[in-house]
Amino acid sequence: MTAKSLEANTLNDHIAAIISGKRIFENAFQGISRMILGKMPEDVNVNGSDTFDYSIFRGGKKHIIGLYDEINSLVSFIKDAAENGSSKEMAFVLIGEPGNGKTFFVEFLCRKYREFLSEPANRRYSFKFVNVGELGSYGRIKTIESQTYEDPMILAMNLFEDKSQNQEFLCQSGFSKEQIDKLYENYRPLGACTSYIWDSVREHAEGKIDKMLDFVRTFPVPLSESLGTVTGKYPAKDKITSSAVDLLGEESIQRLLHITDTNNPYRFDLRRGALARVAGGGIHFADEIYKNKLDLVQVYLGVIQNRCIEIDGYKWPIDTLIIATSNNSEFANFLADKAQSPIIDRCRICYVSHNTNYKLQYDLTRYSIGDRERATLKGEPLHEDPNLVYAASVAAVLMRLPKTEKLDPIEMMKLAAGEVAGEKSVKALAEVIDTLNQKANPMDHFGQKGFGQRNLGRAMQILNESSATTKGKCLFAFDVYTALERVVLDYVSDNNDRIKFLEDIKLAKGLYRERIMTEMFNAYMDEPLAIRKDVMNYVNMIIGIDAENLGPDKMWKYKDPQSGELRAMKIDERFIKSVEERLGLKTQEQRETFRTSIRKIYGQKISVDPNYDFMDNLELVKAVTDVRLKSDIAGAGSLIGALANRTNEENQKLYDRMISTMLNKLMYCRTCAQKTIEYFCTQDDEN
């Protein structure tokens, strides 16, 4: 840092930097809004409804997954407050079950805000009084910082007792009338102690502004997370140890030893409390706010409504976004007490649902598993079954979906992930969600109840510590269901929930078996994408079967949307008919209806995503797999028999070849490859 930059810390220097655009003066809501809306939001469709997605929440190693509605509610709240709407005098409270990402969401926002403020153009500044000893009555205190990290421009707007004099000073400093009007949109008076000290400075300097400003130095607000400045968290404490002092501060004995004037509000140490440290354009995070005792929540009411810290009649205005969290049960208890309605009235309540998109759950499951190299309890490298994330994610999401007559759980799961679910459309899912969300009890809303992320983490811990994992040196996918069942039995107290969750795990096992059927065929064909190719062959055949340029040899030429190349294929009507029989389509009318639906999906999906491969259509994938198993190896039963009975050389060669393919092409290790084949040879979990 150069000598010049060290000197550039007077109020006049700060004003010059504001005028030149090197620094900025804005309130907390404007800063956070500018951070989020710096890039245009992306249009997305979630559960049949159009909404927005913001890139700032999706970047970084461990970012926010899902929470589209919750993020949009928060952004709208902040934007309304930035535009001086009613949100400016409210707190934003996230309500939901434990383990659904509330705290992670707020802490992620705080981390992004600190990163945003670390950029020189966005940096927050405050001011301090130097040479305070010259004023007398301050003992050995030489320097006094603004306790609430007030912006230097707040001081600039309060230099004189007369507003017109302040505006004249700003005008002489180089601000235009329009700029001054804009500055005063964020006007607030000085805090009690800075106002008192400034009056002492004015008296000492005999009202001479240049001499008064010699006592003022600006400084950048520290961004240290551990100091709790700019972004600070106040976790709920027990009834005995919690106190308003933790939020507001208290009278300081140490300061009273120096300050001779007992009327001086600087005798109160506001930095002892959590609010003052974030009062200069920061974010205050009140974790589990309704777990606090009532008198502390009453303190929050005053802070939220008046946006100031008040002690013994002294006031310190604050500029802070207040975000809180609470679990459903604590909030319900608080809500039942009608006397607390004024506090609820000052909160913008946002109900946070669990993630119900099993594809997005892949990343959340990866968070639970961890991203570092893993080892067994004996220190040996630990392999991960390539089906583990799928198996855990599907089970977790199924346990978060409600029961409804309109859609079965698998249809609901697929539609929530934007996939095809037979004849059911995403409109059916949107109707189910609307119906559930109209219920009076928020716990009955879509996605509000279910298996939380912490429970999934517990299941992964159980899987890690099991003897099968240690002995096999592999996290085998099917073993995750045993771990999930253990967590349900040990940690889910409600009997109805327990019964539902165990049924959902059975459904997940059925889907896992279908996936393994596909994996086994790919291994048998020695081709990782064998089934995918056959599914696309069926789709292309039913598109080409009615083509005008189809010759008597049934050869059809088409342009591959993925590569853009011209390809030729032979229409195999026997293969088409076999697949459709497996789908239960017996009449020509049923077949034509199904083909029309596939062609329609092809037209809609391929135009948006040329790599779309119909692998999300589980019924079609299963039908193609069954047909290929039957035609290529005389049925799955024959393959199972060959793999289970390896007494002859031919069967042993087939087994060895499939193991080799799984090891070298499908990312299995020897343990999970052998266990997967062993599971394939059983009749368990057949739908």
N, C-alpha and C positions, 0 to 999 in steps of 0.2 A: 504494500500500500504506500503510495507516495505521500510526501509531506503536505502537498496541496490538498489531497483528499482528506487527510486528517484534520486540516484546518476548516474544511467546508462543512462545518457543523453548527453554524449559527442559524437563527430563525430566518434571516434574510437569504442565506444560502439555500435553505429548504424551500422558501417561497419562489426563488429563482428557478429551482429544479422543477417545481410544480408547473410554473408558467411554460418552461421549455419542454415539458412532457417527459422529462427523465424520471420523475417521480409522480405518483398519483394519489389523489385524495378521494376516498370513497368509503362508504360504510361496509360492514361485514357482508350484508346481503348482496350488495352490488359486486363486491369482490368475488364471492363464491359463485354468483350468477354468471359473471364474466368468465370465470374459470370453466364452468360446466358448458356454457353456450359458446365458448370460443370456436368450437367446430359445430357445424350444422348437424342436428340430430338426424338419425337414419330412420326411415319408415319401416316398421316391422309389423307382422301380423302374429298375434299371440292368442291362442285359443279362440280363433275366429274373430278377434277384435283388432282393429288397426290401432297402433300406438307408436311411440317414439323410443329409440334407443340412443344412448349417449356414449360416445367412444371413450370418454375419460374414465368410465367405470369398467371398461373392458380391457384396459391395457395393464401391463405389468405381469410379473411372474405369478402372483396369487391375486387374481382380480375377482370382481363380483360376478357371480353366475346367476342368471335369471333376474328375479325381482323387478320385472319391467314395470308393473303397476306402481309398486312402492317407490321406485326411482322417479317415475313421472309425477307422483304426488309430491315428493320432496322438491323436485325442480320447480313445479308450479308454485309451491309454497314460498320458496326462496325468491322466485321471480316476482311474485306478488308483493313480498316485503320490500324488495329492491325498488319497486315502483310505488312505495309508500302506501301499500294496501293494508288491509286489516291484519294480515299475517305478521306485520312488524311488531305487533303487541301480543304475539302468541308463541307457544312452544310447539315443536313437532315431536309427537310421541309415537314410537313404533311398538305395537302390541302384538304378541304372538307366543306360540309355544316355545319352550326352551330348545335350543339347538337348531333354529331355522335361519340363523344368519343375521339377526338384528345388530348385535354388538359388532360383529365383523364388518357389517355395512357401514356403521358410523365411524369405526376406527379407520376404515379404508378411506372414507371421505376426509377425515382429519389428516391422514398421511398425505393425500393428494393436495390438500390445501397448504400444508407446510411446504411441499415441493413447489407449489405455485408461487408462494410468497418468497421462496429462496431466490427467485429470479430478480435481478436488480430493478427492473422496471415495476415489479409488483410489491417490492419490499415495504413493510410497515415501519413507520418511524414514530418515535415519541420524543419527549424533551425532559430535561432535568435542570434544576437550579444549581449553579456552582457558586462558590465563595459565600455560602450561606452564613458563615461565621461573622461576616461583616454586618449582618442584620441584627446581631445580638439575640439573646434569648434562645439560642439553639445549641449552646454548649460546644461540644467538640464535633458536632455534626457539620460537615463541610459541603456535602453534596446531597441533594434530595431529588430522586426520580419521581415522575408522575406515577402514583401508585396504581393507577388504572391504565397505564400506557396510552394516555390521551395523545391524539395526533397533534403535531405542532400547529396545524391549521386551526385546530380548536382554540389554541392559545391565541393565534393571530386574529381570530374573530372575537376574542374577549380581552384584547389589550387595554381597551378603554371602557369605562362604565357606560359611555354613550355609544349606541350602535352606529350612529352616523359617523363618528370619529373613526371607528374600526373600519368602516367601509371606505372612508377617505384614505386611511393608511394603506389598505389593500389596493386601492386605485393608484396611489402614488407608487406602490411597489411594482405595478405593471399589469394588474388584472383589468380586464374590460368589465363593463357593467353586467354583461351577460354572464361572464365567468363568476363574478361576485354573487349574482343571483343564484347560480348553480351551486356555489360553495355553501350558501346559506340554507340550501335544502337539507344539508346534513349538519346544520348548526345545533350545538348543545352547549349549555353552560359548563364552565370548569368545575371539576370536583371540589369538594369542600376544602381539602388541604392545599391543593394547588391555587385555588382562589385566594385563600388566606395568605399564603406565602407571597403570591403576586401583589396583593395589597401591601404587604410589608416591604416588598421591593419598590413599589411605587412611592411609598412614603420615604424610604431611604434615599431614592434617586430624585426626590422632589418633583416627580411627575415627568422627568425628562426621558423620553422614550428610548433614545440611543443608549443612555446610561442603564436604563432598565433592562434592555436586551442583552447587555454585557453579562447579565446573570443567567442567561438562557443558553443551553447547548442541546442540540438534537442528537439522537442516537438511534440506530436500527434496533427494533424490538427483537430480542433473542428468540430463535425458533426451536430451541431444544425441547424435545418431547418429554424428557425426564423432568424438566423444570415446570412443565404444565403451562408454559406461556403460549399464547395464540390458540392452541388447542389443549383443552384440559378436561380431565374425567373425574367425576365425583361418584364413586360406587356407594350404594346404600350400605349403611353400617347398622349394628345392632342398636336397640333402643337406649342403652345406657351410655355408650361411648360417643354416639352421634351428637352433634351440636351445631347451632347456627354459626358458631365460630369457624367451622370447617368451610363454610360457604362465604361468609361476610368478612371475617377477620375479627380482631379484638384489640382492646387497649394494650399497648406495649409498655411493660415496666421499664425496659431498657431505654426507650425513648423518653419516658418521664424523668429519667435521671439527668437528661440533657436539656429538655425543654422546660423553661421556667414559666412560660405562659400556659396555664392549665386550660385555657379556652382554645388553644391551638388544635385543630382536628387532626394534625399530623401525629398526635399521640396515639391515634388508632393505626394499627398495622393491618392494612387491607390485604397485603400479599400473604398473610397467614391463611386467608380464605382462598377458595378455588376460583371464585368469580372475578376478582380483580385482575388475576393473571391473564384472563382471556378478554378483558373488558375493552381492549383497543382494537376492535375489528376481528375478534376470534370466534371460536366455536366452543361452547360449553356442553359437555356430554354428561348427562345425569343417568347413570346406569341403574336400572330397576328403581325408578323414581318413587313408585307407590309403595315400596318396601320401607321407606323412611317413616319415622314417626310423624304424626300429623302436624306438630308445630313446625317441623322442618319443611314439610310440604307447603305450609302456610307462608314460610319465608320465600319459597319458590314462587308462590302466587304473586307476592309483591314485586319480586324481581322480574317475572315474566310480564306483568301488566304495566309496571312503571318504568322498566328498563333502567333501574338505578339501584345501587347499594345504599341502604339507609341504616345508620347506627346513631342512636341518641339524637335523632332529629337532623343530623348531618347527612348530606346526600352526595353521592358520586355517580353521575350518569354513566351508563355503560353502553357499548356498541357490540352486541354479541348475538350470534345465532344459538338458540338453546334447543338441543336435541335430547330426547330422553327415550328410554326403553322400559318395557314392563312385560312380565309374562301374563297370560290370560287370567290365571286364578287371582293374582294380587290385584289386577285391575278390576275384576268382577267384585271383589270384596270392597274395594274403594268406591266403586260405582254404587254399591248397595247402600252406602252411607249418604243419604240425600243432602246432608249438611255440607258435603264437599263439592257440590255441584258448581260453585264459582271457579274452582280449580279446573274441573273438567271443561268448563266453558272457555277457559283460556288455553286449551290444548287442541291442536289439530291432530286427531287420532287417525292413525294409519295401521290397519290390520295387516300383518306380514304373514303370508302363506308359505308353506313348504314348496320346494321346487317339485313340479309335477311333470317335467319334461325329461324323459329318461336319457335322451341324448346329451342334454346339458348336465345331467347328473354324472356323466362320465368324468367331467372335470372335478366335480365335488367329491366323487369317490376317490379320484386321484389325490385330492387334498388329504383325505382320510388315510390313504395308504402311505403317502409320503413320496417325495421325489428324490430321495437320496439312495445310494446303493445300500441294499439291505443284506444282513447276515443272519445266520441262525444263532441260537443261544451258544453254540459251540464255536462261533466265529467263522463259519463256512459261508461262502456266497449263497444267497437265497434267490431262487428264480421265481418269476411271477407268471402264472398260467395266463396265456393270451385271452382267455375267456373270463378272467376274474372280474375285471371292471364291468363287463356286460352283466354278468350274473348278479353282482352286488347292486348295480344301478337299477336294474329292472325290479328286483325284489323291493328295494327301498321305495321306489316310485309307486309300485302297486299298493304298498302299505299306506300311502298318502292319499289314495283316490277314494272318494265316497262310494257307497252303494247306491245305485239308481236303476230304475226299471228301463229307462230309455237306452242305456248303453251298458254292456258288460265291461268288467275292468280292463280287459286287453284292448277292446275297441277304444275305451277312454284313454288308455295309455298311448296308443298309437296316434290318435287324433291330437292329443296334447303335444306330441312331438312333431306334428305337421305331416304325419304319414297317412297312408291309405288304410282304411278300416272297412273293407268290403263295400257294401252299399251305403254305409253310414257316412255322412258328411260332417265337416267341422261345424256346420250350423247346429247339428244335434248337440255337440259338445257345448257350444255357446248358449243354447237354450237351457241345458242342464246347469251350467254355471250361473246364469241369470236367476233361475228358480231357487238355487241354493243360497245365492247371495241376498235374496229378499227375506230370508228367515231372520227373525229377531235376534236369535243367539248367534253372535259372530263365530262361535266354535263350530257351527253347522255350515259355514260358508265353504266354498270350494278350496281345498288344499290347506285349510286351517288346522286340521287334525291329522296326525300321522306319525310316522317313524322319523325322528329327528336326526340331524347330522351327527350329533354327539353319540347317539345310539349306534349309528353306522360305524363310527370310530371305535366304539367298544367292541363291535363284532370283529373288526380288523385286528384289534388287540388280542382277542380270544383266538382268532385264526393264527396269529403270529406265534402265540405261546403254546399251541397244541403240539403234542408229540409227533403227530403225523407230518406236520410242517417241518419240524426239526429233523426227523429221520429222513424224510424225502427231499429236504433242502429245496422245497418248492411250495408256494402258496397256491394250492390246487383249488380251482374255481368251485367245484361242487361242495367242498368243505365249508364254504362261506355260508351255506344254508344252515348247517348245524350250528355255526356261530351265531347267526341271526336268530335262530330258534331259542338259543340259550339266553340271548339278550332280551328277547320278548318275554320269556318266562321269569327272568330275574328282575327286570326293570320296568315292565309295564304292569301297573297295579290294577287298572280297570279290566274286569273279566271279559266284557264284550269286546273291548279293543284287542285283548289278547287272542280271543277266538278268531276275530277278523284277520289279524296279522298272520296267524299261523295258516289260515286258508290262503292268504295272499302269497305266502312263501311256497305253498304247494303249486299255485298257478305259475310262479316264477320258475319252479323246477321243470314244469311242462315246457315252458318256452326255452329253457336251457337244453332240454333233450332235443328239441327241434333244431336248435343251433348246432348241437353235436352231430346230428344226422347229416347236416350240410358239411360240417368239418370233415367227417369221415368220408363222404363222397369225394371232396376235394383231395383228401389224402390218398384215396384209392386211385383217383385219376392222375395223381402226381402233378396237380395243377392248383395253385392257391385260389384261382378265380373260376374254377370249372363250373360250379353251379351258377355263378353270375352270368357266364357266357351262355349257358343253356336257357336261363330265364330270358335274357335278351334275344336269344334265337327264337323263343316262343313268341315274344312280343313282335319282333320283326316279321315272323311268319304270318301272324294274323293280320298284320298291316298289309303285307304283300299278297295275301291269298286272293284278294279282290282287285288286284292291280290290273289295269288294261293291258300293260305290256308283258303280262305273264304268259309265257309260251307253253306248248304242250309238254315240254320237259320239266315244267314247274320251276324253272330257274328265274329268279327275280333279282334285278339290280337295284341297289339303293345307296344313298349317300349317308355314310356314317357321321352322325352329328358330333361325335367326339373328335375324330381325326379329320373329318371333312373329305375323306377319300371315298371313291366309288367302289362298292363291294357287290359281290354276287352271292346268292345263297339259294339252296334248293328247298322248296316248300315241302315239308314232310307232314302230310295230313294225318298219318297214323300217330305221329308224336303229338300233334295238336289235339287230336281226339283223346289220346291217353291222358294228357294233362287235364283236360276239361272233365273227363270221367272222374279223375282223382278229386276234382273240385266239387263233385256232386252235380254236375250239369248234364242232365240226361236228355233233355229235348233240344231240338235245333233252336227253338225260340230262346231258351235259357242260355245257350252257347252264344248266340248273336248278341243278346243283352250284355253278357259278360265281356265279349270282345269289344263291343261299343264303348263300355266303361274303360277298358284298358287303353283303347285308342284315344279316348278323351283325356285320360290322365297323361298319356304320352305327349299329346299336343300341348297341354298346360305346363307340364314339368320341363320337357326338353328345351322349350323356348327360353326358360329362365335358367336352367342348369343342364348343360349338354352332357354332364357326367351322371345324370340320374339313371339308376340301374334297376329299379323296381325291387331291390332287395328288402325294402321295408314292407312289401306286400307278403307277409308271412305265409298266407294261405297258398299263394302262387308259388313261392319258393319251396314250400313243403311238397306241393303237388309235383313240381318238376323234379325235386330230389327223389321222391318215391318212384316216379316213372323211370328215371335214369338208373336207380338202383335195381329196378325190376328188369329193365332191358339189358343193362350191361353185365350184371352179375346175378341174374335170376333171383332178385329180391333181396331186401335187407336181411331177411332170415338166413339166406345162404351166406352172406358176408359175415353175419354174426357167428354162424356156425363155423365158418372157416377160421375166424379170428379166435374163437373160443377153444376150438379143437385143433391144436397145432401138432398133432402126433405124426402127421405125414409131412414130407419135405415141401410139397407145393404150398400148403397152408402156412408153413413156417416162413417160406420165401415171401408170401403175400404180406404177412405180419411185419417182417423185417423191412420190406420195401415201404410200407405205410409209416412205420416208425421213422425210417430215414427221411421221408418226405416231411413229416411233422417236425423233425429236428432241424432240417436244413431249409425248409421253405415256409413253414407255418409258425415258427417262433416258439415251439414247445421245447421243454427239456425232457430227458428220458423219463423222469418220474411222472410229470403231468401227461405225457404222451401215452404211457402205459396205463395210467389210471383212467384217462379219457376213453381209451379203447375198451378197458374193462367195464366202464360204466355203459358204453354203447352196447356191450354184449349182454347187459341185464335188461329186464323188462320194466324197470322202475320208471315212474313218472310219465308213462305213456298217456297222451291225451286221448 
